Amino acid sequence: MDIFSKIAAGEIPSYKCAENDEFYAFLDINPLVKGHTLVIPRREVDYIFDMDDDEIGRYQQFAKRVAVAIKKAFPCRKVAQVVLGLEVAHAHIHLIPMQSEADVDFRREKLQLTEDEFKEIASKILEEFSK
């Protein structure tokens, strides 16, 4: 079981933002901005384009609902969707609230947030997702 599967199963703590039977969304622990969220399939699949068409469609629909919740919780111009996937061998989408393209520069210094800040951010997103 990989690290993201352990997170989705609750074996490793995370700051949950949304979930259903197939997908799980949680805060990136090295965020670029407040609200930076990862969306993963519960099923272990390394590469997003290895998912079948129906599954990837449901994955994108779930990610869209999370993005809408992020935008309501953290007003921004748009929520960027970034798929990199080299650092963890489990498909994942980065959803990043952005005011400008600079907010999506992965080379920039990451935010250092407290546990209370992470909890507050995740709670805001989960609340909006649950509406």
N, C-alpha and C positions, 0 to 999 in steps of 0.2 A: 504494500500500500504506500503510495507516494505522499509527500507532505500535504498537498492540497486535499487529497482524499481523507487524510487524518483530520484536517481542519473541518471539512464538511461533515465528518462523522462525529465531531465534538471531542475527538481524542487530543487535539491540540487547541488551546483557546484561541478565539478570534473575536473580532468586533463585527457581529452579524448585522447586515443591512437588509437582507431579504433572502427568502428561500422558498422552494417548493420541492416536490418529490424528485425532480430531475436536476435542479440547478441551485447554486448557493452563491450569495454575494456577501463579501466582507471587506473591511477597510484594508488597504495596503498599509503595512506597518512602516514603510518608508515612503510616505506620500509626497507627491510634488506640490499639492495644494490640499486644503481641507476638503474632504469629500471624495478623495481619490479612492476608488473602489475596484475590487477585482470580482469578476463574475466567472464562475467555473461550472462545468458539468459535473455532476456527482460521479458519473461513469468515468473511469480512467481512460482518457484518450489524449495522446501526446499532441496531435496536430489538429487544429480546428477544422481543416479541410478534409480530414479523415472521417468526419461525422457525416452520416447520410443526410440527404436533403431535408427530410421531415424533422430530424433532430436539430440540425443547424437552424432551421426556421423557428423552432420552438425556443432555441437558445437565444436567437436574436430578439424574439418577442419578449422574452424574460429580461434580457439586457435593456431593451427599450423601456420597459416598465421601471427598472431600476434607475435608468438615466432620467426619466421624467421625475422620479422621486428626488433624485439628487438635485435637479434643477430647481425644484420647489424648495428644498431644504437649504440650498446654497445658491441663491440667484446669481446667474452667470449668463454670458452671451450664448454659449452652447456647452454641451457636454461632449467632449472628444471621446471617440472609441479608438483604442489602439490595441493591436494584436502583435506582440513580439514573439514571445514563447520560447526563447532560448534558455532563460535562466531556470525554469522549472519545466520538467517534461510532463506537463499536464496542461491541456488547452485552457487558456484564460484570456479574458478581455479586460483591459484597463478602461474604466470610465472616469474621466477627469474633467471636473468643472473648469471652464476656461473663460477668461476675459480676453486673452490674446494667445497666439500660437506659442509664445514664450512659456506659457503655463504647461506646455506638453513637451518641454525639452528635458529628456531623461538624464542629460549630463549635468543639469543644475543641481545645486545642493538641496537635499531633501529636508522636509520639515521635521523638527524634533517636537513631538507632541507628548503631553502627559497622558497617563491612563485615563484620567477624568475627561480630558479633551477628546480622546478616542471614543469613550463611552457616549459622550454628548453628541458627537458627530454621527455615530452609528445609530443612536436613538432617533435623531432627527430624520435620517433617511428611512429607517424602518417604519417610523410613524407615517411618513408620506406614502411609502410603498403600501402600507396596510389600508389606506383610505379607499 
